[in-house]
Amino acid sequence: MKTQLVNLLLFSENRKNLLLLLAKKPRSIDEILDLLQIPRASLLPHIKKLKEECLILQKGNTYSISILGDILVRKARPLLDAASIFEENDYYWSYRRLDSIPFHLLKRIGNLKGSKLIEPGLDHGFDLFPELINHFTGSSKVMFLFSYFHPQIPSFSLELAKKDTQVQLILSKDSFDRLSGDFRDAGEKILEKKNASIFMHTGTPLETPALIAISENTLLLGFFNKKGKFEGQYLLSFEHRALSWGIELFEYYRERSEKICSMDSSESSPDI
């Protein structure tokens, strides 16, 4: 595809928004003006340029995207979505370690578009994140990965398991050592539940995200900063694309973790 066509989309916010709008369905000129909130005099040159490049079509007062324009949007959308999430929280992303995201998912990080960055609240002290409690307590299935240890993780996981929630819990080796030591009783009770599983990732904590938490309709995702610290900031999303992306990320690490059969880590088996 010609570079000049890509530039048409990337180097003008108005042209980009117009093509994305028409990719959904044809629109009249009045609808376009109303939805994009730009003056007619500013819009018309962009329409003229896109028509000249055969990216949009006009029939009377209605404009639609062409086959070529649709191909361009489909090819460029992952890049546009990725740029969008980085622009929304540029300071956050510029200081995160992203090497814990496998390349095939990093290429689709735009699926997280629209995620809300949650800052840690001083009023919650050492409690687990309120979004984790609020959106996961009534779930029928949850997936957790913690690369750091929080003393409420065992009790919260056990509480969910007792409610017949399907619980999958991945812990870093250091976190599992804390669970099997100071919180052994809770760990054993979790393992007794047929609907709960514990896995241990034997790599260093920095090789994984700090936090992955997924229910039927909620994704929480946290990363270490470039100094290897988790500052309590995390992304929250309810979008289907983000949930699917998060599930793939969780499964990537579950496949590389050992399934725990007892609180003695030597009695474990590779997950199959």
Sequence and secondary structure as in RCSB ss.txt:
>XXXX:A:sequence
MKTQLVNLLLFSENRKNLLLLLAKKPRSIDEILDLLQIPRASLLPHIKKLKEECLILQKGNTYSISILGDILVRK
ARPLLDAASIFEENDYYWSYRRLDSIPFHLLKRIGNLKGSKLIEPGLDHGFDLFPELINHFTGSSKVMFLFSYFH
PQIPSFSLELAKKDTQVQLILSKDSFDRLSGDFRDAGEKILEKKNASIFMHTGTPLETPALIAISENTLLLGFFN
KKGKFEGQYLLSFEHRALSWGIELFEYYRERSEKICSMDSSESSPDI
>XXXX:A:secstr
  HHHHHHHHT HHHHHHHHHHHHS EEHHHHHHHHT  HHHHHHHHHHHHHTTSEEEETTEEEE HHHHHHHHH
HHHHHHHHHHHHHTHHHHHTB  TTS HHHHTTGGGGTT EEE   GGGTTS  HHHHHHHTT SEEEEEESS  
TTHHHHHHHHHHTT EEEEEEEHHHHHHHHHTTHHHHHHHHHSTTEEEEEE S GGGS SEEEE SS EEEE  B
TTS   S EEEE  HHHHHHHHHHHHHHHTTSEEESSSSTTSEEE  
